[in-house]
Amino acid sequence: MIRSAISLILLSACVSTPSVAQNPANHFDWLTGCWNSEDGSTREVWSQSEGGYYFGYSVVFHEAKAVFFEQMRIDPGETSTFNAYPRGNGPSAFPAIETISEIVTFANDAHDYPQRIRYWRDGDQLRAQISKIDGSDANDFVFAPCGGE
């Protein structure tokens, strides 16, 4: 009986299970929800974590018509990766280079534009910035919850 217990302990030590500290499944929950830009021209929607994956989409409107869309996914891992599918094409992968509380910066210096994507929370607003790797040619976005959520 003691041998069985020792064998079970040794066997369970050999089975690798992901650690919450290594890969927290809800790391980007602060990003989730429906978000509208201040001028109403852009809507961005992010799902709750699904096993550490976050799924999103963005739609740009002009005169009440959708003129651009992008699907997005954040993959979990030792280094989280933002995957962009503009107009359904892709993915273009941007590994995280900074993750601090409610701030995340993804970058890919081999991509044409953007090369850097940054999200952060500012109270009840979601902010985003896309730019070149050095921060030049920046475009800033300020989002509020859809429907006053």
C-alpha positions as a Markdown table, in Angstrom:
| # | Residue | x | y | z |
|---|---|---|---|---|
| 1 | Met | 0.0 | 0.0 | 0.0 |
| 2 | Ile | 2.8 | 2.4 | 0.8 |
| 3 | Arg | 4.5 | 1.5 | -2.5 |
| 4 | Ser | 1.3 | 2.2 | -4.3 |
| 5 | Ala | 1.0 | 5.6 | -2.7 |
| 6 | Ile | 4.7 | 6.4 | -3.5 |
| 7 | Ser | 4.2 | 5.3 | -7.1 |
| 8 | Leu | 1.1 | 7.5 | -7.4 |
| 9 | Ile | 3.0 | 10.5 | -6.0 |
| 10 | Leu | 5.9 | 9.9 | -8.4 |
| 11 | Leu | 3.6 | 9.4 | -11.4 |
| 12 | Ser | 1.7 | 12.6 | -10.6 |
| 13 | Ala | 5.0 | 14.5 | -10.4 |
| 14 | Cys | 5.9 | 13.4 | -13.9 |
| 15 | Val | 2.6 | 14.7 | -15.4 |
| 16 | Ser | 3.0 | 18.3 | -16.4 |
| 17 | Thr | 0.1 | 20.6 | -15.8 |
| 18 | Pro | 0.1 | 24.3 | -16.5 |
| 19 | Ser | 0.5 | 26.6 | -13.5 |
| 20 | Val | -1.8 | 29.5 | -12.9 |
| 21 | Ala | 1.3 | 31.7 | -12.2 |
| 22 | Gln | 2.8 | 30.7 | -15.6 |
| 23 | Asn | -0.3 | 31.2 | -17.6 |
| 24 | Pro | -3.2 | 32.9 | -15.8 |
| 25 | Ala | -6.3 | 32.2 | -17.8 |
| 26 | Asn | -7.9 | 35.6 | -17.0 |
| 27 | His | -4.9 | 37.8 | -17.5 |
| 28 | Phe | -6.6 | 40.2 | -19.9 |
| 29 | Asp | -10.1 | 40.3 | -18.4 |
| 30 | Trp | -9.8 | 44.1 | -18.0 |
| 31 | Leu | -9.8 | 44.3 | -21.8 |
| 32 | Thr | -13.1 | 42.4 | -22.3 |
| 33 | Gly | -16.4 | 43.8 | -23.3 |
| 34 | Cys | -17.9 | 46.1 | -26.0 |
| 35 | Trp | -16.1 | 49.4 | -26.6 |
| 36 | Asn | -17.0 | 52.4 | -28.7 |
| 37 | Ser | -14.6 | 55.1 | -29.7 |
| 38 | Glu | -15.3 | 58.6 | -28.5 |
| 39 | Asp | -16.5 | 59.7 | -32.0 |
| 40 | Gly | -18.5 | 56.5 | -32.6 |
| 41 | Ser | -16.5 | 55.5 | -35.6 |
| 42 | Thr | -14.9 | 52.4 | -34.2 |
| 43 | Arg | -16.3 | 49.5 | -32.1 |
| 44 | Glu | -14.1 | 46.9 | -30.5 |
| 45 | Val | -15.4 | 43.8 | -28.8 |
| 46 | Trp | -13.4 | 41.3 | -26.7 |
| 47 | Ser | -14.7 | 38.0 | -25.3 |
| 48 | Gln | -14.1 | 36.7 | -21.8 |
| 49 | Ser | -11.1 | 34.3 | -21.4 |
| 50 | Glu | -11.7 | 30.9 | -23.0 |
| 51 | Gly | -8.9 | 28.8 | -21.6 |
| 52 | Gly | -6.6 | 31.8 | -21.7 |
| 53 | Tyr | -7.6 | 32.8 | -25.3 |
| 54 | Tyr | -9.3 | 36.1 | -25.9 |
| 55 | Phe | -11.2 | 36.6 | -29.2 |
| 56 | Gly | -12.1 | 40.0 | -30.5 |
| 57 | Tyr | -13.2 | 42.1 | -33.5 |
| 58 | Ser | -13.1 | 45.7 | -34.5 |
| 59 | Val | -15.3 | 47.5 | -37.0 |
| 60 | Val | -14.8 | 51.0 | -38.4 |
| 61 | Phe | -17.8 | 52.9 | -39.6 |
| 62 | His | -18.2 | 55.8 | -42.0 |
| 63 | Glu | -21.6 | 57.3 | -42.6 |
| 64 | Ala | -23.2 | 54.4 | -40.7 |
| 65 | Lys | -21.6 | 51.8 | -43.0 |
| 66 | Ala | -18.9 | 49.3 | -42.0 |
| 67 | Val | -15.8 | 50.3 | -44.1 |
| 68 | Phe | -13.2 | 48.1 | -42.3 |
| 69 | Phe | -13.2 | 45.1 | -40.0 |
| 70 | Glu | -10.5 | 43.1 | -38.2 |
| 71 | Gln | -10.6 | 39.9 | -36.2 |
| 72 | Met | -8.2 | 39.5 | -33.3 |
| 73 | Arg | -7.1 | 36.8 | -30.9 |
| 74 | Ile | -4.7 | 36.9 | -28.0 |
| 75 | Asp | -3.1 | 33.5 | -27.4 |
| 76 | Pro | -1.9 | 32.5 | -24.0 |
| 77 | Gly | 1.6 | 31.3 | -23.3 |
| 78 | Glu | 4.8 | 32.3 | -21.6 |
| 79 | Thr | 4.6 | 35.2 | -23.9 |
| 80 | Ser | 1.1 | 36.1 | -24.9 |
| 81 | Thr | 0.6 | 36.9 | -28.6 |
| 82 | Phe | -1.8 | 39.2 | -30.3 |
| 83 | Asn | -2.9 | 37.9 | -33.7 |
| 84 | Ala | -4.5 | 40.3 | -36.1 |
| 85 | Tyr | -6.6 | 39.4 | -39.1 |
| 86 | Pro | -7.4 | 42.6 | -41.0 |
| 87 | Arg | -10.3 | 42.1 | -43.4 |
| 88 | Gly | -10.0 | 38.4 | -42.5 |
| 89 | Asn | -6.4 | 38.1 | -43.8 |
| 90 | Gly | -3.6 | 36.9 | -41.5 |
| 91 | Pro | -2.6 | 36.3 | -38.9 |
| 92 | Ser | 0.0 | 38.9 | -38.2 |
| 93 | Ala | 1.5 | 38.0 | -34.9 |
| 94 | Phe | 2.6 | 40.5 | -32.3 |
| 95 | Pro | 4.2 | 38.9 | -29.1 |
| 96 | Ala | 3.8 | 40.8 | -25.8 |
| 97 | Ile | 6.8 | 42.9 | -24.9 |
| 98 | Glu | 5.3 | 44.5 | -21.8 |
| 99 | Thr | 2.5 | 43.3 | -19.5 |
| 100 | Ile | 1.9 | 45.3 | -16.3 |
| 101 | Ser | -1.4 | 45.1 | -14.4 |
| 102 | Glu | -3.9 | 46.7 | -16.9 |
| 103 | Ile | -1.3 | 47.6 | -19.6 |
| 104 | Val | -0.1 | 45.4 | -22.4 |
| 105 | Thr | 2.2 | 46.2 | -25.3 |
| 106 | Phe | 2.6 | 43.8 | -28.3 |
| 107 | Ala | 5.2 | 44.4 | -31.0 |
| 108 | Asn | 6.5 | 43.0 | -34.3 |
| 109 | Asp | 9.2 | 45.2 | -35.9 |
| 110 | Ala | 9.0 | 43.1 | -39.1 |
| 111 | His | 5.4 | 44.2 | -39.7 |
| 112 | Asp | 4.8 | 47.3 | -41.9 |
| 113 | Tyr | 2.2 | 49.1 | -39.8 |
| 114 | Pro | 1.5 | 49.0 | -37.0 |
| 115 | Gln | 4.6 | 47.5 | -35.5 |
| 116 | Arg | 3.5 | 48.2 | -31.9 |
| 117 | Ile | 0.0 | 47.8 | -30.4 |
| 118 | Arg | -0.7 | 48.9 | -26.8 |
| 119 | Tyr | -3.8 | 48.7 | -24.7 |
| 120 | Trp | -4.4 | 50.0 | -21.2 |
| 121 | Arg | -7.3 | 50.8 | -18.9 |
| 122 | Asp | -7.8 | 54.4 | -17.7 |
| 123 | Gly | -10.6 | 54.2 | -15.2 |
| 124 | Asp | -13.8 | 53.2 | -17.1 |
| 125 | Gln | -12.1 | 53.8 | -20.5 |
| 126 | Leu | -10.1 | 51.5 | -22.7 |
| 127 | Arg | -7.2 | 53.2 | -24.5 |
| 128 | Ala | -5.2 | 51.9 | -27.4 |
| 129 | Gln | -2.3 | 53.1 | -29.5 |
| 130 | Ile | -0.8 | 51.8 | -32.7 |
| 131 | Ser | 2.5 | 53.0 | -33.9 |
| 132 | Lys | 5.8 | 52.1 | -35.4 |
| 133 | Ile | 8.2 | 50.2 | -33.1 |
| 134 | Asp | 9.8 | 53.5 | -31.9 |
| 135 | Gly | 6.5 | 55.1 | -31.1 |
| 136 | Ser | 6.4 | 57.3 | -34.1 |
| 137 | Asp | 3.4 | 57.6 | -36.4 |
| 138 | Ala | 1.1 | 57.0 | -33.4 |
| 139 | Asn | -2.6 | 56.8 | -33.6 |
| 140 | Asp | -4.5 | 56.9 | -30.3 |
| 141 | Phe | -7.9 | 55.5 | -29.5 |
| 142 | Val | -10.1 | 56.2 | -26.5 |
| 143 | Phe | -13.0 | 53.8 | -26.0 |
| 144 | Ala | -16.0 | 53.9 | -23.6 |
| 145 | Pro | -18.2 | 50.9 | -22.8 |
| 146 | Cys | -20.9 | 50.4 | -25.4 |
| 147 | Gly | -24.4 | 51.6 | -24.4 |
| 148 | Gly | -23.0 | 53.2 | -21.2 |
| 149 | Glu | -22.2 | 49.8 | -19.6 |
